[in-house]
Amino acid sequence: MTAPTALIRETFPVGPLRCNCTIVGDPVSKKAMVVDPGGNPELILARLQRHGLKVVSIVHTHAHFDHFLAAGQLKELTGATLHLHQDDRFLWDNLEMQCRMFGVPYAPVPAPDHWLTDDEELACGCGVALHTPGHTPGSMSFWFADARLLIAGDTLFHRSVGRTDLWGGDAAALKRSIRERLYTLDEEATVVTGHGSDTRLGDEMRENPFVRA
């Protein structure tokens, strides 16, 4: 049996709140998804070009303003589709208000093209979407089993968890999502967080002071 070809993955901070934007690409088809383009569209495009990738979908872990700021420009420049869970629609519809509250310039963003669902296969055919509510009602994580890669957005951080004091936050739901969805995955998985450094899932299961397995 031939081993699966390794995914192309690059994560880098963008935008005023240094949100982690991640490019995930199939090295064979050269199709890619961009997760959480929170700013700096030219930088995102340059990274895609460097890897020889064509973005086909722009996917959001949730609809807080710092994770979307380059989404509209990226869609306009590439023709890629926008993806979000429908439970965060109320946040997406109020992106301008979010930006105003935090003093960040707002650039209009079109409505999502596709509403993500739990266990849905992602556009590049290499992973699945997991509904992990708590930080927001529609928070999603993205799991790439062959690559042992989990993109957790603002649900799980290095020795921390996402805040639940913003619109729609639910601390009990967040803990359930982490214990019942994320902590059931491969302990060796690399976790890409919404902000800050990567971590290892097994380490969080044993050492995260907020939620342990």
C-alpha positions as CSV (number, residue, x, y, z in Angstrom):
1,M,0.0,0.0,0.0
2,T,1.4,3.4,-1.0
3,A,1.7,6.0,1.8
4,P,-0.4,9.1,1.3
5,T,1.4,12.1,-0.2
6,A,2.1,14.7,2.4
7,L,-0.1,17.8,2.3
8,I,1.3,21.2,1.7
9,R,0.7,23.2,4.9
10,E,1.8,26.7,5.8
11,T,0.6,28.8,8.7
12,F,1.5,32.5,9.3
13,P,0.0,35.4,11.3
14,V,-2.0,38.1,9.4
15,G,-4.0,41.2,10.2
16,P,-4.1,43.5,13.1
17,L,-4.8,40.8,15.7
18,R,-2.2,38.4,14.2
19,C,-4.7,35.7,13.4
20,N,-3.2,32.5,12.1
21,C,-4.0,32.0,8.4
22,T,-3.3,28.5,7.1
23,I,-2.9,27.3,3.6
24,V,-3.6,23.6,3.0
25,G,-2.9,22.2,-0.4
26,D,-3.0,18.9,-2.3
27,P,0.5,18.4,-3.9
28,V,-1.0,16.4,-6.7
29,S,-4.0,18.4,-7.8
30,K,-2.5,21.7,-6.6
31,K,-5.9,22.7,-5.2
32,A,-5.8,24.5,-1.9
33,M,-8.0,25.9,0.8
34,V,-7.2,29.0,2.8
35,V,-8.4,29.0,6.4
36,D,-9.1,32.3,8.3
37,P,-7.7,35.0,6.0
38,G,-7.6,37.6,8.7
39,G,-5.7,40.2,6.6
40,N,-2.8,40.8,4.3
41,P,-4.3,39.4,1.1
42,E,-1.2,40.1,-0.9
43,L,0.9,38.0,1.5
44,I,-1.6,35.1,1.3
45,L,-1.5,35.2,-2.5
46,A,2.3,35.3,-2.5
47,R,2.5,32.2,-0.3
48,L,0.0,30.3,-2.5
49,Q,2.1,31.3,-5.6
50,R,5.3,30.1,-3.9
51,H,3.8,26.7,-3.4
52,G,2.2,26.6,-6.9
53,L,-1.3,26.3,-5.5
54,K,-4.7,27.4,-6.7
55,V,-7.1,28.3,-4.0
56,V,-10.6,26.9,-4.5
57,S,-12.2,27.6,-1.1
58,I,-11.8,30.2,1.6
59,V,-12.9,28.5,4.9
60,H,-13.6,30.1,8.2
61,T,-13.3,28.5,11.6
62,H,-15.8,31.2,12.8
63,A,-17.1,34.6,12.0
64,H,-15.2,37.0,14.4
65,F,-13.9,40.0,12.5
66,D,-10.2,39.2,12.9
67,H,-10.5,35.9,11.0
68,F,-12.2,37.4,7.9
69,L,-10.6,40.7,7.1
70,A,-9.1,39.6,3.8
71,A,-11.9,37.2,2.8
72,G,-13.7,39.5,0.4
73,Q,-10.5,40.6,-1.4
74,L,-9.2,37.1,-1.7
75,K,-12.5,35.9,-3.2
76,E,-12.5,38.8,-5.6
77,L,-8.9,38.1,-6.7
78,T,-9.2,34.3,-7.0
79,G,-12.9,33.4,-7.5
80,A,-12.7,31.0,-4.6
81,T,-15.8,30.2,-2.6
82,L,-16.5,31.4,1.0
83,H,-17.4,28.7,3.6
84,L,-18.8,29.1,7.1
85,H,-21.1,27.3,9.5
86,Q,-24.7,28.7,9.4
87,D,-24.8,29.1,13.2
88,D,-22.4,32.0,12.8
89,R,-24.5,33.7,10.2
90,F,-25.6,36.4,12.8
91,L,-21.9,37.3,13.3
92,W,-21.1,37.4,9.6
93,D,-24.1,39.7,9.1
94,N,-22.7,42.0,11.8
95,L,-19.0,42.1,10.7
96,E,-19.2,45.9,10.2
97,M,-20.4,46.3,13.8
98,Q,-17.6,44.1,15.1
99,C,-15.0,46.1,13.2
100,R,-16.4,49.4,14.5
101,M,-16.3,48.1,18.1
102,F,-12.6,47.2,17.8
103,G,-11.6,50.3,15.7
104,V,-10.6,48.2,12.7
105,P,-11.4,49.5,9.1
106,Y,-14.2,47.5,7.5
107,A,-14.1,46.3,3.9
108,P,-17.4,44.8,2.7
109,V,-17.5,41.0,2.4
110,P,-20.1,39.0,0.3
111,A,-22.3,36.4,1.9
112,P,-20.8,32.9,2.2
113,D,-21.3,30.7,-0.8
114,H,-21.6,27.5,1.2
115,W,-22.7,26.6,4.7
116,L,-20.4,24.0,6.3
117,T,-21.9,21.0,8.1
118,D,-20.5,18.6,10.6
119,D,-18.3,15.8,9.2
120,E,-18.4,17.4,5.7
121,E,-15.5,16.6,3.4
122,L,-13.5,19.7,2.6
123,A,-13.1,21.1,-0.9
124,C,-9.5,19.9,-1.5
125,G,-10.6,16.4,-0.6
126,C,-8.1,15.9,2.1
127,G,-9.9,16.6,5.3
128,V,-13.2,17.0,7.1
129,A,-15.0,19.8,8.9
130,L,-16.0,19.3,12.6
131,H,-18.6,21.4,14.3
132,T,-17.0,22.5,17.6
133,P,-19.3,25.1,19.1
134,G,-18.5,27.1,22.2
135,H,-16.2,30.0,21.2
136,T,-19.1,30.9,18.8
137,P,-22.2,28.8,18.0
138,G,-20.8,27.9,14.5
139,S,-17.2,27.4,15.4
140,M,-15.5,24.7,13.2
141,S,-12.3,22.7,13.4
142,F,-10.7,21.0,10.4
143,W,-9.2,17.5,10.7
144,F,-6.7,16.0,8.3
145,A,-6.3,12.4,9.5
146,D,-3.5,11.3,7.1
147,A,-1.5,14.4,7.9
148,R,-2.3,14.2,11.7
149,L,-3.2,17.9,11.5
150,L,-6.0,19.7,13.3
151,I,-6.9,23.3,12.6
152,A,-8.7,24.3,15.8
153,G,-9.3,28.0,15.3
154,D,-10.1,29.8,18.6
155,T,-11.5,26.6,20.2
156,L,-8.2,25.2,21.5
157,F,-4.9,26.9,22.2
158,H,-1.5,26.0,23.6
159,R,-2.4,25.4,27.2
160,S,-5.5,27.5,26.9
161,V,-9.0,27.5,25.3
162,G,-11.1,30.1,23.5
163,R,-12.9,32.8,25.3
164,T,-16.7,32.6,25.7
165,D,-17.6,36.1,26.8
166,L,-18.3,37.4,23.3
167,W,-21.5,37.1,21.2
168,G,-22.9,33.5,21.4
169,G,-20.1,32.1,23.5
170,D,-20.9,29.1,25.7
171,A,-18.3,27.7,28.1
172,A,-20.1,24.4,28.6
173,A,-20.4,23.8,24.9
174,L,-16.7,24.7,24.4
175,K,-15.6,22.1,27.0
176,R,-17.9,19.4,25.4
177,S,-16.5,20.2,21.9
178,I,-12.9,19.8,23.1
179,R,-13.5,16.7,25.2
180,E,-15.9,14.9,22.8
181,R,-14.6,15.9,19.4
182,L,-11.0,17.1,19.6
183,Y,-9.7,14.9,22.3
184,T,-10.9,11.8,20.5
185,L,-8.5,12.4,17.6
186,D,-5.0,11.2,17.2
187,E,-2.8,12.3,20.2
188,E,0.1,12.8,17.9
189,A,-1.7,15.4,15.8
190,T,-0.3,18.9,15.4
191,V,-2.9,21.5,16.5
192,V,-2.9,24.8,14.6
193,T,-4.4,27.4,16.9
194,G,-6.2,30.6,15.9
195,H,-3.5,32.7,17.4
196,G,0.0,31.9,18.7
197,S,2.0,28.7,18.4
198,D,1.1,25.2,17.3
199,T,0.7,22.6,20.0
200,R,0.4,18.8,20.2
201,L,-3.0,17.3,20.9
202,G,-1.8,14.7,23.4
203,D,0.0,17.4,25.4
204,E,-3.2,19.4,25.6
205,M,-5.2,16.3,26.7
206,R,-2.9,15.9,29.6
207,E,-1.7,19.4,30.5
208,N,-4.3,21.9,29.4
209,P,-5.3,23.6,32.7
210,F,-8.8,24.4,31.4
211,V,-9.9,21.1,29.8
212,R,-8.3,17.7,30.2
213,A,-9.2,14.5,28.6
